[in-house]
Amino acid sequence: MSTPSLLFILSTGRSGTTSIANMLSAVPGAVIVHERKPKLLPEAVAALRGSMPEAQLVELLRTTRDPASLGATTIAGESNQRLSFVLPALSKAFPEARYILLQRDGREVVDSLHHRWWYHPREAHLRHPTLREWAETRVQGTDLAMPAAEWAAMSPFARCAWYWSVVPTLVRRDASRLGLPLLEIRLEDLSASRAALESFLLLPSGSIAAPPRSNATRSVRPSWRAWSPSMRREFERHAGAEMDRCYAGWRGEFRWSFADECKGAGRRMIGLARLAKVHAIATLGLHGAAPAQGRSPDGDAT
């Protein structure tokens, strides 16, 4: 049996990691799992805070991410946003691994995170009980050397924008420092990136088929085009540099006319009414009836 290439797909979440995992799993002999267990919720945070020794984390990763257990012959691996925070330990557990950093337009990701209550003070209560551990183990700015006063002053929306920006920055820094093979791909270019993926993963040309649509969500959110001027300013402040790097020209779409502002205000009113319904359902404890909760705990569907 041939030795498969070992691959880890890193992201912020809400960025298409399920789609790319499904696309690569369609390659004969490939197995890419989305969020193996444990999902590294408390473990990643403990590692960032220094309360989990690196040797212990390396052993945990080695025993729970063993590629041999997947039975793959061409590509074996995992897509999991939490792996973005444990890259040094992951590289020690699997020195031969390759990495993909999957990006998606920050406006879409941040809007999605914000409307799923990320960083809301009552997130654990507002979301489905199966998502409570995710809510209780959010990575905080203070985990990555941000002054506590600065983090405390940030709104939940600003924290979502910070999160979208800080994850790829951290991944690039660690990959560069450790000399790891890293391929960056935008979700919007996933189909057009198949040749680059085949080359990176040492696959024959034509091995990767066009990606299937995966994990579509029945969302009630009105999209980033409903953002208020203050939200747009917060997004530019915390995510502008990363957007400039990956999505050149985006700033022009943030220069709204008076008519655009009026349309945005209308979208916000509709969105607020819908979200108020979600909030009321959550408050009554009827989480299972709440829309936009997704199908898998806090991965790309939530």
CORJOFEN-V872474 format. One record per residue. N is the residue number from 1. RES is the residue in one letter. SS is DSSP state (@ for helix, = for strand, . for the rest). Layout:
n=[N/N]
res=[RES/RES]
ss=[SS/SS]
This chain:
n=[1/2/3/4/5/6/7/8/9/10/11/12/13/14/15/16/17/18/19/20/21/22/23/24/25/26/27/28/29/30/31/32/33/34/35/36/37/38/39/40/41/42/43/44/45/46/47/48/49/50/51/52/53/54/55/56/57/58/59/60/61/62/63/64/65/66/67/68/69/70/71/72/73/74/75/76/77/78/79/80/81/82/83/84/85/86/87/88/89/90/91/92/93/94/95/96/97/98/99/100/101/102/103/104/105/106/107/108/109/110/111/112/113/114/115/116/117/118/119/120/121/122/123/124/125/126/127/128/129/130/131/132/133/134/135/136/137/138/139/140/141/142/143/144/145/146/147/148/149/150/151/152/153/154/155/156/157/158/159/160/161/162/163/164/165/166/167/168/169/170/171/172/173/174/175/176/177/178/179/180/181/182/183/184/185/186/187/188/189/190/191/192/193/194/195/196/197/198/199/200/201/202/203/204/205/206/207/208/209/210/211/212/213/214/215/216/217/218/219/220/221/222/223/224/225/226/227/228/229/230/231/232/233/234/235/236/237/238/239/240/241/242/243/244/245/246/247/248/249/250/251/252/253/254/255/256/257/258/259/260/261/262/263/264/265/266/267/268/269/270/271/272/273/274/275/276/277/278/279/280/281/282/283/284/285/286/287/288/289/290/291/292/293/294/295/296/297/298/299/300/301/302]
res=[M/S/T/P/S/L/L/F/I/L/S/T/G/R/S/G/T/T/S/I/A/N/M/L/S/A/V/P/G/A/V/I/V/H/E/R/K/P/K/L/L/P/E/A/V/A/A/L/R/G/S/M/P/E/A/Q/L/V/E/L/L/R/T/T/R/D/P/A/S/L/G/A/T/T/I/A/G/E/S/N/Q/R/L/S/F/V/L/P/A/L/S/K/A/F/P/E/A/R/Y/I/L/L/Q/R/D/G/R/E/V/V/D/S/L/H/H/R/W/W/Y/H/P/R/E/A/H/L/R/H/P/T/L/R/E/W/A/E/T/R/V/Q/G/T/D/L/A/M/P/A/A/E/W/A/A/M/S/P/F/A/R/C/A/W/Y/W/S/V/V/P/T/L/V/R/R/D/A/S/R/L/G/L/P/L/L/E/I/R/L/E/D/L/S/A/S/R/A/A/L/E/S/F/L/L/L/P/S/G/S/I/A/A/P/P/R/S/N/A/T/R/S/V/R/P/S/W/R/A/W/S/P/S/M/R/R/E/F/E/R/H/A/G/A/E/M/D/R/C/Y/A/G/W/R/G/E/F/R/W/S/F/A/D/E/C/K/G/A/G/R/R/M/I/G/L/A/R/L/A/K/V/H/A/I/A/T/L/G/L/H/G/A/A/P/A/Q/G/R/S/P/D/G/D/A/T]
ss=[././././=/=/=/=/=/=/././././././@/@/@/@/@/@/@/@/@/././././=/=/=/=/=/././././././@/@/@/@/@/@/@/@/./././././@/@/@/@/@/@/@/@/@/@/@/././@/@/@/@/././././=/=/=/=/=/./@/@/@/@/@/./@/@/@/@/@/@/@/././././=/=/=/=/=/=/././@/@/@/@/@/@/@/@/@/././././././././@/@/@/@/././@/@/@/@/@/@/@/@/././././@/@/@/@/./././@/@/@/@/@/@/././@/@/@/@/@/@/@/@/@/@/@/@/@/@/@/@/@/@/@/@/@/@/@/./././=/=/=/=/=/@/@/@/./@/@/@/@/@/@/@/@/@/@/./././././././././././././././././././././././@/@/@/././@/@/@/@/@/@/@/@/@/@/@/@/@/@/@/@/@/@/./././@/@/@/@/@/./././@/@/@/@/@/@/@/@/@/@/@/@/@/@/@/@/@/@/@/@/@/@/@/@/@/@/./././@/@/@/././././././././././././.]
